[in-house]
Amino acid sequence: ATCNEFHEIRERPGDFRMNDTEVLKEILPTKLRLNYPLRTGEEPDPPNVDIPQGWQKQMDVNHIDIKFPSEHTINGTRYL
């Protein structure tokens, strides 16, 4: 297939920092998650991305998942 995209995904950090109280930090069984508040007006901005090929708007990031490889094995198999 031919890729017709004309630029890479461009991310913007937004106005929240990881240590802000509005950013919910979760420890889940298979990942760490940062939940950002949903946009309710013009400001503050959550992190967002500009998707290529004419979506023509910044898309807000609701959460970020941080995954790590498993530290354990079952019968010699490591599950990611």
C-alpha positions in Angstrom: 0.0 0.0 0.0 1.1 3.5 -0.7 1.5 5.9 2.3 0.1 9.4 1.3 0.7 11.0 4.7 2.4 14.4 4.3 3.8 14.9 7.8 4.5 12.9 11.0 2.3 13.0 14.0 3.1 16.2 15.9 2.6 16.1 19.7 2.1 19.1 22.0 2.7 18.7 25.7 -0.3 20.8 26.9 -0.5 22.7 30.1 -0.5 19.9 32.7 2.6 18.4 34.3 2.9 14.9 35.6 3.0 16.1 39.2 -0.1 18.3 38.9 -2.9 17.2 41.2 -5.4 17.2 38.3 -3.4 14.4 36.6 -4.6 11.0 38.1 -1.8 8.5 38.4 -2.8 4.8 38.4 -0.9 1.6 39.1 -2.8 -1.1 37.1 -2.0 -4.8 36.9 -0.2 -4.5 33.5 0.7 -0.8 33.2 1.1 2.6 34.8 -1.4 5.2 33.6 -1.6 9.0 33.6 -5.2 10.2 33.2 -5.5 13.8 32.1 -8.6 16.0 32.7 -11.0 16.4 29.7 -11.1 19.7 28.0 -13.9 21.9 29.3 -13.1 25.1 27.5 -10.2 26.9 25.8 -7.8 26.5 28.7 -6.0 24.6 30.2 -4.9 22.4 27.3 -4.5 18.6 27.9 -1.6 17.0 25.9 -2.7 16.8 22.2 -1.5 15.6 18.8 -1.9 16.8 15.2 -2.8 13.8 13.1 -1.6 13.9 9.5 -3.8 13.7 6.3 -6.4 16.3 6.9 -8.0 15.6 10.3 -7.5 19.3 10.6 -7.5 19.6 14.4 -5.5 18.8 17.4 -6.8 15.7 19.2 -6.7 15.7 23.0 -4.9 12.9 24.8 -7.1 11.4 27.5 -4.5 9.1 29.0 -1.0 7.7 28.6 -0.2 4.1 29.3 3.4 3.1 30.3 4.1 -0.6 29.7 7.1 -2.6 30.9 8.1 -6.1 29.9 7.1 -8.8 32.4 9.7 -9.6 35.0 8.3 -13.2 35.4 8.1 -16.2 33.1 5.6 -19.1 32.9 7.2 -22.3 31.8 10.1 -20.3 30.3 7.8 -17.9 28.3 7.9 -14.2 29.0 4.6 -12.3 28.3 4.8 -8.7 27.2 
